Amino acid sequence: MHILIVEDNSLVASGIRTGLMLHGFACEIADSAAAAQRSMASGHFDACVLDLGLPDGDGITLLQQWRGNASTLPVLILTARDTLEDKVLAFQSGSDDYLTKPFELQELALRLQALLRRVRGSATDSLQLGDLQVNTASGEVLRGNERIELSRREWALLQALLQARGRVLSTAQLHDSLYGFDMDVGSNAVNVHVHHLRRKLGNDLIETVRGVGFRLGARHSEHSA
């Protein structure tokens, strides 16, 4: 999953990115409203962690602009502002969740997972994909009673496909979900992870749409919808 972190404090932003990467997220940092707008225009994100006190404007104004442009990107406000009035304004402006500083990284990761679960239309963390059972919160994948170990990149790939719910994702979109924008990796990296995931979970898990990208196979998409 690819997360946009809008935070002007470099230490806080770096800490959030490091913590979320440990939970399988790829992250891009924007340190201002202008940088966030550029990131939104140039790439695909699955959710945003948005600070309100930005050096070139207020996060609420930025959020209102996104919603005014019909953006449905899930947004979690992360701020030191803790009054009821601040929270009401944030939700009225289109925020999906609100977390105050100081905070625990584990709680932030769990809230983001819950946001993405709601977008996917699932009430629980447990999904049945054919003969596989997938827990989207813990990252556990079972076939029967056997646990299948996935690397962090393989898990991120599976999450991105689950989030798409059968839609085709381009190689570029999957690259962003696995690595973010600032990772210089080989052009064949996504294909390598697709190959490894198929080998572990079954060849029919991921369908190749030639010239376009990849999606969950039809049987798995039906079970995960």
N, C-alpha and C positions, 0 to 999 in steps of 0.2 A: 504494500500500500504506500502511496506517495503523499506525503504530508507537507504542506506549506506552513512554515513557522514564521510568523510576522512578529518580530521582537527586536528592539533596538539595542538592548543590553547584550553585548557579544558573549559574556560569560553565561548568562541565563540561556541564551539561544543555543550555545554550544552544548550546555548541559542537557537541555531538552532533546537536542538531536542525538546525542550519545545515548541517552536513556531510551528513546524511542527506537533507535536502531537495534538495541538489544532485544526489543520486543518484535522485531521483524519489519519495522517500518523503514522506508527510504524517506529522507527529509531534505527539503530545500529551505534555506534561511533568507528572509528579506528583512532588512533593517530599517525600512521606512515604508510609508504608504506608496510612494512612487515606485520603489523596488518591488513591492507586492503587486502593483498593477502590471508591471513588466513581466513578472513571473506568471501571473494569471493569463496574460496574453500569449505567452510563448510556450506554455506546457499544460499537461493534464495533471490534476491533483484529485485525490480521493477525499481529502478533508483539509481544514485549515485550523491552526492554533493562532489566535489573534490577540495580541496585546492592544490595549486601548491608548496608552500614552506614547504616541509616535513622534519623532522629531519634526515631521512636516505635516502633521494633522492628527485628527482623532480617529481611533479605530472604528468608532461607531459610524462616523461619516463614510469611511471606506466600506464598511459593511452595507450601509444604506445604498451606496453606489452600486455594489455588486447585485444586491437584491433588485434595485431599480433596472438593472440590465438583465434581469431574469436568471441570474446565476442561482443554481440550486446546490452549490457546493456546501456540504456540512461544515459549519463554523463553530468552534469552541472558543469562547472568550476566556483568556487567561490574564488576569489583571489584579492589581492591588486594591482596586475600587470595590468596596464590600457593602455599600448601602443598598437598601431595598430599591431606592429610586434608580440607582445605576443598573441593577439587575433587570428591573422592569423595562427600562429604556432599551437595554441590549436585546431582550427577547422581543420587544415590540419592533425592533429594527431588523429582526431576522436571525438572531443567534439561535443555535440549536442546543447549546449547553453553556454553562458559566462556571468557572472555577477560579477561586481567589488565591492569590499569593500570600504567604508561602504555601507550597503544595508538595505532595508526594508524587514522584514520577510514575509509580505504579498506578496510582489513581488516575493520572492523566492518560496513561496507556489504556486502562480499562474503560474510561469514558469514551475515548476515541473508538475503541472496539465496539462499544455499545452503539455509538452513532452510525458506524458502518454497518452494523447488524440491522439497524432500523432501515437504513437505505436499501439494504438487500431484501427487506421484507421478512426477516426471520425473527421469531420471538425468542429463540433460544440460541445458545452457542453451539449446539450439536446438530450436525447435518449428516444425512445419509446419502452417499454417492455410490449407487450400485451396491457392491459388497463392502464398501469402505465407510467407516464412521469417522467424521472429522469434527474436532472441537476447535472452533475458531478463536476461542479465548486462550486456551492452553497451548494450541499448536499440535495437539496430539492427533495422530492418524492411526486408526486400527483397521486391520482386516481380520475379522473374527476376534480372537484374543491376542493376536500378534500385533505388537506395536511396530510401526514403520518409521524409521528415523529419516527426517528430511533436513537438509542443510538450511541455513537462514535464507539463502536466495531461492531455493526450491519452495520453501514455505511462502515467501513473498509472492512468487509466481502463482502458486495455488490460490492465495488470497485474492490476487488481482482478478483471476479468472472467475472465482466465486462471486466477487463483487459485481462483475459484468453481467452475471446471470444469463449466459448464453450469447451475449453480444460479442462481436468480433473485436479483438484488441489488436492494434497494429504492433509490429515489432518495436517501434519507437515508444509507444505508450507503455509496453511491458518493460522496456529498458528503463524508463523513468520510474516505474513502480519498484523496480529492483535496485536501481542505483542512484536515482536522482539525476540532476543535470550536471553535477560537477565531477562525476566519476569517469575517468578515461579508461574504458575497457574495450575489448575487441568487438568488432561488428557482429561476430558470430556468437556472442555470449548468451543471448536469449535462446538461440537455437540449442545450445549446449544444455542449458537448464531444462528446456522442454524435453530433450532426449532423456535426461536423467530422471525427470519426473515420470515420464511414460514407462521407463524401465522399472521403476519402483512401484507405480500405482496402476499400470495397465496402459496398453497402447491406445485404448478407446477413450481415455480420460480427456485428452486434448485433441481437438480436430484442427487440422491445418486448412486454412482457406487461402488457396494459392493467390499470390499477388496482393493479399490483404493483410493477413495476420493469423491469429489463433483464437479459439474459443473452446469452452467446455463442450465435450461431445454431447449429443442430444440426450442420451440416456441419463447422463449426470446432471445436465441442466434442468431436466424435469424434476429430479429429486431435490435439487438445491433451490428451486424457485420458491 
